[in-house]
Amino acid sequence: MELNKAIKLRRSVRHYNKKFLNKNTIKKIISSGLLAPSAKNREPWSFIVIKNKDLKEKISNLLNEKTDNDTNITCNVIKECQALILVYGNIENNFDTLSIGACIENMLLTARDLNVASLWIGYILKIEKELSEMFKCDKCLISAVALGYTDKFPRQRPRKTLNECTIWY
Ligand SMILES: Cc1cc2nc3c(=O)[nH]c(=O)nc-3n(C[C@H](O)[C@H](O)[C@H](O)COP(=O)(O)O)c2cc1C
């Protein structure tokens, strides 16, 4: 798929089917994240990939305990998806967080290119402490990415126009 097409067709997907997502595909997606630019080329990212069904369910339930109406759907995504990737950072400054954003976007676009559905999950931060204990990780949790297959990519969500967000001089 052309880059432009992947950018246009990428969606946040909140319903996944049961089709198996193989490890090689996940590796390709993470590898594309590794190619992202990072401040001072610090490559501040690291990943924990959770494919295990019971673990995903445990994490979903943990998040559910802290839930409000907003996070309900996200809890369900964590259960339904084929892989949940926790994205950790060695964060020294804001640039490191920005770098990880670029890394995650690369991953989402590559996922779309491979016809894999994805969701960027910020709500995962609600259970940062619990996850750090579970995985004995002392880095900073930045976000999670859910991956899997879907029967239908949703329609594009509304976007501001170029004119609304741009000033020219
Ligand atoms: C930093 C960040 C955190 C997000 N966290 C969540 C989340 O926890 N749960 C969720 O359902 N969507 C989450 N999203 C997805 C956004 O809701 C979504 O990108 C937005 O509504 C636009 O839809 P689109 O991605 O389909 O274009 C997050 C997106 C970003 C960039």
The ligand as a Tripos MOL2 file, in Angstrom:
@<TRIPOS>MOLECULE
LIG
   31    33     1     0     0
SMALL
NO_CHARGES

@<TRIPOS>ATOM
      1 C1         -2.1620    9.6630   22.5300 C.3       1 LIG1
      2 C2         -3.4350    8.9510   22.1450 C.ar      1 LIG1
      3 C3         -4.1130    8.2030   23.0970 C.ar      1 LIG1
      4 C4         -5.2770    7.5180   22.7500 C.ar      1 LIG1
      5 N1         -5.8820    6.7240   23.6890 N.ar      1 LIG1
      6 C5         -7.0020    6.0510   23.3820 C.ar      1 LIG1
      7 C6         -7.5960    5.1630   24.3260 C.ar      1 LIG1
      8 O1         -7.1050    4.9550   25.4450 O.2       1 LIG1
      9 N2         -8.7380    4.5160   23.9620 N.ar      1 LIG1
     10 C7         -9.3190    4.7030   22.7290 C.ar      1 LIG1
     11 O2        -10.3510    4.0930   22.4640 O.2       1 LIG1
     12 N3         -8.7390    5.5050   21.7880 N.ar      1 LIG1
     13 C8         -7.5940    6.1760   22.0850 C.ar      1 LIG1
     14 N4         -6.9800    6.9520   21.1330 N.ar      1 LIG1
     15 C9         -7.5380    7.0270   19.7710 C.3       1 LIG1
     16 C10        -8.2490    8.3440   19.4750 C.3       1 LIG1
     17 O3         -9.4610    8.3870   20.1610 O.3       1 LIG1
     18 C11        -8.4420    8.4420   17.9550 C.3       1 LIG1
     19 O4         -7.1880    8.5320   17.3380 O.3       1 LIG1
     20 C12        -9.2770    9.6600   17.5180 C.3       1 LIG1
     21 O5        -10.5800    9.5710   18.0230 O.3       1 LIG1
     22 C13        -9.3450    9.8110   15.9900 C.3       1 LIG1
     23 O6         -9.8270    8.6330   15.3870 O.3       1 LIG1
     24 P1         -8.9530    7.8530   14.2800 P.3       1 LIG1
     25 O7         -7.6970    7.3750   14.9580 O.co2     1 LIG1
     26 O8         -9.8020    6.7000   13.8150 O.co2     1 LIG1
     27 O9         -8.6500    8.8070   13.1820 O.co2     1 LIG1
     28 C14        -5.8060    7.6230   21.4390 C.ar      1 LIG1
     29 C15        -5.1100    8.3660   20.4880 C.ar      1 LIG1
     30 C16        -3.9390    9.0030   20.8200 C.ar      1 LIG1
     31 C17        -3.1680    9.7600   19.7500 C.3       1 LIG1
@<TRIPOS>BOND
     1     1     2 1
     2     2     3 ar
     3     2    30 ar
     4     3     4 ar
     5     4     5 ar
     6     4    28 ar
     7     5     6 ar
     8     6     7 ar
     9     6    13 1
    10     7     8 2
    11     7     9 ar
    12     9    10 ar
    13    10    11 2
    14    10    12 ar
    15    12    13 ar
    16    13    14 ar
    17    14    15 1
    18    14    28 ar
    19    15    16 1
    20    16    17 1
    21    16    18 1
    22    18    19 1
    23    18    20 1
    24    20    21 1
    25    20    22 1
    26    22    23 1
    27    23    24 1
    28    24    25 2
    29    24    26 1
    30    24    27 1
    31    28    29 ar
    32    29    30 ar
    33    30    31 1
@<TRIPOS>SUBSTRUCTURE
     1 LIG1         1 GROUP 0 **** ****
